[in-house]
Amino acid sequence: MRPPVHRRSRAIPLALALTALTIVVAGCGRRDEPTIVKPADRASSDAPAPGAPAARPAPPGGQFKTLGNAAAPVRIVEYTDLQCPYCARFARETFPLLRKRYIDTGKVRFDTVDLPLPMHAQAIPAAVAARCAGEQGRYWEYRERLFDEQNLLGNEPYAQFAAELHLDPEQFAACREDPAHTRAVRAEATNAELQGFNSTPTFLIGRLVDGKLKSETVQGAQPPEVFVKQIETLLAE
């Protein structure tokens, strides 16, 4: 693992509520390096993010990869790798609070996008298995199981987890063997990469404007208060 690379932070007016300090937060990247996180200022939300425009087409709503009210005022799009330990940290330490306080109350809609990284051999099989659990209505429960037991992924415990969630074993096995699901995961990852995303977890937090998501980018295993601050700012607008 390489040491963190420090970059110069962008100048941000003092009047803005968000801090201008550069924050080093660990995440999974192309070389498994820690990512450098820079909270964006609200005034420049229309400026291009590194490698991609800040105003992006909203992701298509999946029947099981989306949580929350479709008309929620705030949108969060997560780019995740199910074998990334920092994605698991977010899932355990931050996501439950966001779901209880904002998603389940209709204030935030949460979309998750698969971005399996090349160094994680089980990221694609895990994403496929989660989708197959989703076809039986248990996507989020299965995803939680994967994150809780990441250390077992090398043993391919997918059928075991499916049995624990009382999924139909034959349907689950047939789904995992269908190459269409692997192609779908790879296509989702390719689209994310074309938009400039190459580390996980990465989040877009913003609003839909004319069918596009105008957002700020949050990278790495940030604590809950980072998300709460940005969500509350958007809700107050």
N, C-alpha and C positions, 0 to 999 in steps of 0.2 A: 504494500500500500504506500503510495506517495504521500509526502507531507502536504498539508493544506497550502494552497496558493492564494495569497492575499492580493486582492485587486483594489484599485482606488474607487471609492464610493462616489456616486454622482452628487453634485451639489443640489440641495433641496432647501427652499425658503424656510426660515426659522418659524414662520407663522403657521406652518403646517403641523398637524397634530402628530403625524407619524415620525418616528426618529429617522435621522439620516445616517446613523451609525451602521457600518457594515457588520453583519452578524455571520459568524462562521457556524454552519449547522451541517451535521453529517447527513449524507444521503448516498444512494447508489448511483454511480455514473458509469460511463463507458470503461473507465479504468478503476472503478470502485473507489474514486477519490471523494473526499468531502466536498460538498458544493458550497459556493459562496452565495449568501443570500443578501439581497438588498431590498428593503421595503420600498415599494414605488410610491411616489407622491401622488396625491389625488389629482393635482392640476395637470399632470402629464400622462393621464391614463390613455390618451389617444396616441401617444408616442409609440413607435415600434419597440417591442421587447426584443432582446437579443435573439436573432435568428428567425423571428416571426413577428407579424403585426399584432398589436394588442387587441384589435377588433377582429375576431375570428368567427367563422360560421359556428353557430351553436351545434353541439354534437347531436346526432339523432337519438331520440329517446328510445331506449331499449325496454322491453317488457319487464326485465328484472334487473338491469344494471343501473336503474335510476330510482332514487328515493325522494319522496316529498311531493308537494303540490306543484303541478305543472305551471300554475299561475303565481308561484312564490316570487316575491320581489327580488330575491338574491339567488344567484346561481353559483355553485361551486363545481368545478370540473377537476377531478383527480386523475392524474396519470400515475399508474401503479405497476409494480412488479411484485408478484405474490411470493417471490423468494427473497426479496430485498428486506433485510432486517429493519431498516428505517421505515419502510412502509408498514411493517408489523408494529413498530413502535407507535406510529400514528394511529393505527387501527385499535390498539389497546388503550392508549393514554389520552387521545384527543377526540377520536371519532365518536365514542359513546356520549360525551358531553354535547357535541354538536348535534348529534341525532336527537337527543332528548330535548334540548333547549330550542333548537331552530328547525330541524328537518321535520320532526313529528308534529310540530306546532304550525306548520305551513309557512314558515318564514323563509326557508331555504330549500331549494331543490338541489340534490346532490347527484352528479353523474360520475361514474368511474370508467376510465379508459385503460385498456390493457397496453402496457409498454414493457414487455419482457426484454430484459437486457441480455446481451450475448454471453456474459460470464456466468449466468444462472441457468444451468442445464434443465432445471425443473420448472422454470417460470412459465414456459408455454404449456407443458402438460398440466400444471396447476390451474392455469387460466382456462384451459379446455374443460377440466373437471368441474370448475366452479360454474361454467356456463351450462354444463350438463345437469348439475344440481339445480340451476336456475330453471331449466325446462320442467323440473318437477316442483317448482315453487320454493326452493330452499337456497337460492343463490347466496344471500347475505349470511345465513347461518353456516353454509359451507365455507365461504370465504373466511369467516371468523375462525373456523376450525383450522384452516390452512395456516393462518397467521399464528394461531396459538401453538401449533405443532410444526413450525418451520423446520426444526431440526430433524424431522422424520421424512422430509420430502425426498431425500435420496433413496429411501426405501419404497417410494411410490405407494403411499398409503391411501390412495384415492378410493378404492373399493371399500376399505375399512371405514373411512370417514362417511361414505355414502350409507353404509349399513348402520352406523351410529345415528344417522339422521333419518333412518327408516325409508330410504329411497328405494324405488324398484330396481333391483340389481341388474336385471336383464336390460331394461331400458337405459340405465346408466352406462353399462358396458358398451351397448350398441352406439350410444351417443359419443362416447370417447373414441371409438374406433372410426367414426365418420370423419373423413379428412376435411370436410367442409368447415368443421369447427376450428381446426388448426389453421386453415386458410383465413378464416375470419379474424382470429387472434393476430396473425401475421399482418393482415391488411390494416387492422386497427393500429398496430405498432408502426407500420410504415407511414401511415397518414400522420401520426403524432411526430415522427421524425422529420417529415417534410415540413411540419410547422415549427421545427426548431427545438423540439423536446428530446433530450438525451439523458436525463437523470430522473431518478424516482426517490421519494414521492415529489411530484410537482403539482401545484394547484393553481387554478385560475379562479379568482373570486371577483364577481362583478354583477352586471345587469345585462339583460337582453335589450338591445337597441336596434330596431329595424331588422330583427332576425339574426343579429350578430351579438356575440358576447363581448362587451367592453369591460375589460377586467384588469386586475393587477395579478402579478405572478408571485406566488410564495413557493419556495423550494425547501426541501429537506424536512427533517423531523422537528418542526417548530412546536413550541408548547401551545396549549389551548388558548392562552390569552392573545396570541398573535391573530388567530382566526376570529376570536370574539371581538377584538378591536375593529377589524376591518368589516365584519358583518354588521356590527352596531353602527358604524359610520354610514354604511350603505342604507341601513334601515331608517336612519334619521334624516336622510336626504328627501 
